[in-house]
Amino acid sequence: MSQLDDYRADHLILLVGGNPLPNAVSGHLLVNPGGRVTLIYSEGSLDVARRLADWLHQRLGVTVDKVDKQLCVQEQRPASIYSRVQNVLNQSNGGPVGLNYTGGTKAMAVHAYRVVEEWTRSGNRKVIFSYLDARSNCMIFDHSPWAIGVDRHVSLQLDDMLKLHGWCLASTPVQKPILARTAVAIATAHAADCGSNQPAYAAWKGKLSTKVTEVDWPTGPQLDEVAKALKQELEVGQEGSEKLNLHKAGQRFGIPIAAWLTGSWLEHYVLHVLTNVLSLTAYQGISVCQPNFELDVATVVGHHLFVFSCTTTTDRKELKLKLFEAVLRAQQLGGDHAAVALVTVVDSGLALSIQNEVRQQIDADERIRVFGCAELGQLDQYISHWIDEQVKSRC
C-alpha cells in the first residue's frame, strides 16, 4: 500500500500553466483508478490543456472533462475563475475531491483554492489540497502533517515529455555509443593529465584536421591505451598499420572520425556511462523540431530530466554560454524538475568556479553541476551520486 493511497481523489482538479509536467505527475499520483480529472485553464494554456488531457486519458485511463475554448477562465477576472470552479464542483459526484494547485497562475491558485474551501465547508465533503514542490521533490498536503516524497513513483520517458509539449524529434537520437572503448580511454587520459600544462591527448589531437587522411597513432604513457582501443574497435586491418587512416575509420562508422576524436568522443563517453554503466535509457544528439534546439545527451529518471552538455573547449566564456543554453533548453522541456550538467576537460578549479557562478545567477542550487577532467576517470560514480541526490525527496 502506497503512502499516497489515502490522498487520492475520485475527482481531481488541476490548474494548467505553461509547463504540463507538474500536472502530469500530480495526475498520475493523485487520482483514483477510474476517477475523473478536470483541468482549469485560460486561453493562453488551452493547447497545453488539450495535450495534457489526451496524455492523462491514454496513460491513466481516467475520464478527463472536455477541454474547450468556451470553458476557458479569464485570469484577470476573479469572478471567472470562481464561477468556473464552482460549476465543476456542483457537477461532482460522491467521493473525495482533490485540488492540486501546482500549475496555473497565482490568480488561478488563489481563487480556485478559495471556492473549493468554501464548497467543502458548506457541503461537508472531503477535499484534499496538494502542491508538488520541485525543490524538496515532495507532494505537500494542506491540513496534514505529512509531506510525501514522490521519488521515482512516476516513470516518464523522453517521448512523454515531448508529447506533453506537442514537440517532435527532427531525427532519431543515438542510444548506443560509438567507439565506447576509445572514448573511455580518452577520458582516462584526460583524467591522468588533469592540471598538466601540456596534456598528452590535446597535443596529439592538434595533428587532426579534415584535410588530413592519415595521422600517427597516439603514443605515450597516457595514450597507448587510446591507440590500443582504436585499433580494436576500427576492425579494418589497421591493427598493423603504421598510421591511423582517418578516411577508412570514417567509412567504418559513417562519421567524420577527426571531429569525433577532437570533440564528439566526450558525448559518447557520457552516453556510455549512462547506458552501459548506470543502465539508464539515454539519448545522444537530441534534435527537437519545434522549438528548434538540440541537447547533447539526456536521460529521464522518474519524472526528472537530466541534460548533459559536453564540450572540450577550455574557454571560460564559451563554457558558461554552453551551460546557460543547456539550462534554458532543459527547463523548457523538463520544467523546474530538470537538472543540467556540463561535462568538460578543464581543471577542477575552473569547473567549480563556473558552477558556482551560474548557480548564483540562476538560483538552481545542486540542479546545476559542472564536471571537470579530475572526475572523468570515475564519472559513473559522480553522475550516479548526483542523480540520486536530485531524485530523492527531502520531506
C-alpha positions in Angstrom: 0.0 0.0 0.0 1.4 3.4 -1.0 1.5 6.4 1.4 -0.4 8.3 -1.3 -3.4 6.0 -1.3 -5.1 8.0 1.4 -4.6 11.2 -0.5 -6.0 10.1 -3.9 -9.3 11.7 -5.1 -12.1 10.4 -7.2 -12.4 13.8 -8.8 -9.1 15.7 -9.2 -8.9 19.4 -10.3 -5.7 20.6 -11.8 -4.7 24.1 -12.7 -2.9 24.4 -16.0 0.1 26.6 -16.7 2.8 26.8 -19.3 4.6 23.6 -18.4 2.4 20.4 -18.3 4.9 18.3 -16.4 3.8 19.0 -12.8 0.2 18.3 -13.7 1.2 15.1 -15.4 3.0 13.9 -12.3 0.2 15.1 -10.0 -2.5 13.5 -12.1 -0.5 10.2 -12.1 -0.2 10.2 -8.3 -3.5 11.8 -7.0 -6.5 10.4 -8.9 -8.0 7.0 -8.1 -8.3 4.4 -10.9 -11.3 5.1 -12.9 -11.6 8.6 -11.5 -12.2 11.9 -13.1 -9.9 14.8 -13.9 -10.9 18.4 -14.5 -8.5 20.9 -16.0 -8.8 24.7 -15.2 -7.1 26.7 -17.9 -7.0 30.0 -19.7 -7.0 30.7 -23.4 -3.2 31.0 -23.2 -2.8 27.5 -21.8 -5.6 25.9 -23.9 -3.3 23.9 -26.2 -1.3 22.7 -23.1 -4.6 21.6 -21.5 -5.6 19.6 -24.6 -2.3 17.7 -24.8 -2.4 17.1 -21.1 -6.0 15.8 -21.2 -5.1 13.4 -24.0 -2.0 12.2 -22.2 -3.8 11.6 -18.9 -6.6 9.7 -20.5 -4.3 7.5 -22.6 -1.7 7.0 -19.8 -4.1 6.5 -16.8 -7.3 5.5 -18.4 -9.2 8.1 -16.4 -12.1 10.3 -17.5 -10.9 13.8 -18.4 -13.5 16.6 -18.7 -13.8 18.1 -22.2 -11.3 20.8 -22.9 -13.0 23.5 -24.9 -12.3 27.2 -25.6 -15.7 28.1 -24.3 -14.6 26.8 -20.8 -11.5 28.9 -20.5 -11.2 31.2 -17.5 -10.2 34.8 -17.7 -7.2 35.1 -15.4 -7.7 38.9 -14.9 -11.3 38.3 -13.7 -11.5 36.5 -10.3 -15.3 36.0 -10.9 -14.5 34.0 -14.0 -12.2 31.6 -12.1 -14.6 31.4 -9.2 -17.7 30.6 -11.3 -15.8 28.0 -13.5 -14.6 26.1 -10.4 -17.9 26.4 -8.7 -19.7 24.8 -11.7 -17.2 22.0 -11.7 -17.8 21.3 -8.0 -21.5 21.4 -8.5 -21.3 18.6 -11.0 -19.0 16.5 -8.8 -20.5 13.2 -7.7 -19.7 11.5 -4.4 -16.2 10.7 -3.2 -13.3 12.8 -2.2 -12.3 15.8 -4.4 -8.7 16.9 -4.9 -7.3 20.3 -5.8 -3.7 20.3 -6.8 -2.6 24.0 -7.3 1.0 23.4 -8.5 0.2 24.7 -12.0 -1.6 27.7 -13.3 -1.1 31.4 -12.4 -1.2 32.8 -8.9 -4.6 34.2 -9.5 -5.9 30.8 -10.6 -4.5 29.2 -7.5 -5.8 31.8 -5.0 -9.4 31.9 -6.4 -9.7 28.2 -7.1 -8.5 27.4 -3.6 -11.0 29.9 -2.1 -14.0 28.5 -3.9 -13.1 24.9 -3.1 -12.5 25.7 0.5 -15.9 27.4 0.8 -17.6 24.5 -1.0 -16.2 21.8 1.3 -17.3 23.8 4.4 -20.9 24.2 3.2 -21.2 20.7 1.7 -19.2 18.8 4.3 -17.4 16.9 1.5 -13.8 15.7 1.9 -11.3 17.8 -0.1 -7.6 17.1 -0.5 -5.5 20.2 -1.2 -2.0 19.5 -2.5 1.1 21.1 -4.1 4.1 19.4 -5.8 7.3 21.1 -4.5 10.1 20.9 -7.0 12.9 21.8 -4.5 12.1 19.1 -2.0 10.6 16.6 -4.5 7.6 16.1 -2.2 3.9 16.3 -2.5 2.7 18.6 0.2 -0.8 18.3 1.6 -2.7 21.1 3.4 -4.3 20.4 6.7 -2.0 17.5 7.2 1.3 16.9 9.0 2.5 14.8 6.1 4.6 15.7 3.1 5.1 12.6 0.9 8.2 12.1 -1.2 7.4 11.3 -4.8 10.9 10.0 -5.5 10.6 7.6 -8.5 6.8 6.9 -8.2 6.2 8.3 -11.7 8.3 6.9 -14.5 8.3 9.1 -17.6 10.2 8.8 -20.8 11.6 11.4 -23.1 8.7 10.7 -25.5 6.2 11.5 -22.8 7.8 15.0 -22.2 7.8 15.7 -26.0 4.2 14.7 -26.3 3.1 16.8 -23.4 4.7 19.8 -25.1 3.5 18.9 -28.6 7.1 18.7 -29.9 8.7 16.1 -32.1 12.2 14.9 -32.9 13.9 16.1 -36.1 15.9 12.8 -36.3 16.3 9.6 -34.3 18.8 10.2 -31.5 21.7 7.8 -30.8 21.2 5.3 -28.0 24.3 3.2 -28.5 27.7 4.9 -28.1 30.2 4.9 -30.9 33.7 3.7 -30.2 32.9 3.3 -26.5 36.3 1.7 -25.5 38.2 4.5 -27.2 36.0 7.2 -25.5 36.8 5.6 -22.1 40.5 5.5 -22.9 40.5 9.2 -24.0 38.6 10.2 -20.8 41.1 8.2 -18.7 44.0 10.0 -20.5 42.4 13.4 -19.7 41.9 12.4 -16.0 45.5 11.3 -15.7 46.8 14.6 -17.3 44.4 16.8 -15.3 46.2 20.0 -14.3 49.1 19.5 -16.7 50.2 22.4 -18.8 50.8 20.0 -21.7 48.1 17.4 -21.8 49.2 14.4 -24.0 45.9 14.0 -25.8 45.5 17.7 -26.5 48.9 17.7 -28.2 48.1 14.6 -30.3 44.6 15.8 -31.5 46.3 19.0 -32.7 47.5 16.9 -35.6 44.0 16.1 -36.7 42.1 18.1 -39.3 39.5 17.4 -42.0 42.3 17.8 -44.7 44.5 15.0 -43.2 43.8 11.5 -44.3 46.4 9.8 -42.1 47.9 10.5 -38.8 50.4 8.8 -36.4 48.9 6.6 -33.8 48.8 8.3 -30.4 51.8 7.2 -28.3 53.0 7.8 -24.8 52.2 6.8 -21.2 48.6 8.2 -21.3 47.9 7.5 -25.0 48.9 3.9 -25.6 45.6 2.7 -24.3 43.8 5.1 -26.7 45.7 3.6 -29.6 45.0 0.1 -28.4 41.3 0.8 -28.1 41.2 2.4 -31.5 42.8 -0.5 -33.2 40.5 -3.0 -31.6 37.3 -1.1 -32.5 38.1 0.0 -36.0 38.4 -3.6 -37.2 39.5 -2.6 -40.8 43.0 -4.0 -40.8 44.6 -1.0 -39.1 46.0 -3.0 -36.2 49.3 -3.4 -38.0 49.2 -0.1 -39.8 51.9 2.4 -39.0 49.3 5.3 -39.3 45.7 5.8 -38.5 43.8 6.1 -41.7 41.1 8.6 -40.9 39.2 8.1 -44.2 38.8 4.3 -43.6 37.8 4.9 -40.0 35.2 7.3 -41.0 33.8 4.9 -43.6 33.6 2.2 -41.0 31.4 4.2 -38.7 29.8 6.6 -41.1 31.1 9.7 -39.2 33.8 12.3 -39.6 36.3 10.5 -37.4 38.6 13.6 -37.0 35.6 15.5 -35.5 34.8 12.6 -33.2 38.4 12.3 -31.9 38.6 16.1 -31.3 35.3 16.6 -29.5 32.4 14.2 -30.1 34.1 11.4 -28.1 33.0 13.2 -24.9 29.3 12.9 -25.7 29.7 9.2 -26.5 31.6 8.7 -23.3 28.8 10.2 -21.3 26.3 8.1 -23.2 28.4 5.0 -22.4 28.4 5.9 -18.7 24.7 6.4 -18.6 23.7 3.3 -20.7 26.4 0.7 -20.2 27.5 1.5 -16.6 24.4 3.0 -14.9 21.9 1.0 -17.1 19.7 4.1 -17.8 17.9 4.8 -21.1 19.8 7.7 -22.6 20.0 9.6 -25.8 22.7 11.4 -27.6 22.2 14.1 -30.3 18.6 15.0 -29.5 17.3 17.5 -32.1 13.8 18.9 -31.3 11.8 20.2 -34.3 9.7 22.9 -32.5 11.0 24.9 -31.0 14.3 24.3 -32.8 17.0 23.2 -30.3 19.5 20.4 -29.6 20.6 18.5 -26.5 24.0 16.7 -26.4 22.9 13.8 -24.1 19.8 13.3 -22.0 18.1 10.8 -19.8 15.0 10.7 -17.6 14.9 9.3 -14.1 11.5 9.1 -12.6 10.0 12.4 -13.8 13.3 14.2 -13.7 15.0 15.2 -17.0 18.8 15.2 -16.8 20.6 17.0 -19.6 24.4 16.7 -20.2 26.1 19.4 -22.2 29.5 18.1 -23.3 32.4 20.2 -24.6 36.2 20.0 -24.9 36.7 23.8 -25.1 38.7 25.4 -22.4 37.4 28.9 -22.9 35.6 30.2 -19.9 33.1 32.3 -21.8 32.2 29.5 -24.2 31.8 27.1 -21.3 29.4 29.5 -19.5 27.3 30.1 -22.6 27.0 26.4 -23.3 25.9 25.8 -19.7 23.3 28.6 -19.8 21.9 27.3 -23.1 21.6 23.8 -21.7 19.8 25.1 -18.6 17.3 27.0 -20.8 16.6 24.0 -23.0 16.3 21.6 -20.1 13.8 23.9 -18.3 11.7 24.3 -21.5 11.3 20.5 -21.7 11.6 19.3 -18.1 10.4 22.4 -16.1 11.7 23.1 -12.6 12.4 19.4 -12.0 15.1 19.3 -14.7 18.8 19.1 -13.9 21.8 20.1 -16.0 25.4 19.0 -16.0 28.3 20.5 -18.1 30.9 17.8 -18.8 34.3 19.3 -19.6 38.0 18.6 -19.8 39.0 21.7 -17.7 40.7 21.6 -14.3 38.6 21.4 -11.1 39.2 25.0 -10.2 37.7 26.4 -13.3 34.9 23.8 -13.3 33.9 24.7 -9.8 34.2 28.5 -10.4 31.8 28.2 -13.4 29.4 26.0 -11.5 29.2 28.4 -8.5 28.8 31.5 -10.7 26.0 30.0 -12.8 24.2 28.6 -9.7 24.2 32.1 -8.1 22.9 33.7 -11.3 20.1 31.1 -11.9 19.4 30.1 -8.3 19.2 26.4 -9.2 21.5 25.1 -6.4 22.5 21.5 -7.0 20.4 21.1 -10.1 23.4 22.6 -12.0 26.7 20.6 -11.9 30.0 21.1 -13.8 32.3 18.1 -14.1 36.0 18.7 -14.8 38.8 16.5 -16.0 39.5 15.2 -12.5 36.2 13.5 -12.4 36.3 12.0 -15.9 38.1 8.8 -14.7 35.2 8.0 -12.3 32.4 9.8 -14.0 30.0 7.0 -13.4 30.3 7.4 -9.6 30.0 11.2 -9.7 26.9 11.1 -12.1 25.2 8.3 -10.1 25.6 10.2 -6.8 24.4 13.5 -8.4 21.3 11.8 -9.9 20.4 10.1 -6.6 20.7 13.5 -4.8 18.3 15.1 -7.3 15.6 12.5 -7.4 15.5 11.7 -3.6 12.9 13.5 -1.5 13.7 16.0 1.2 10.5 16.0 3.1 
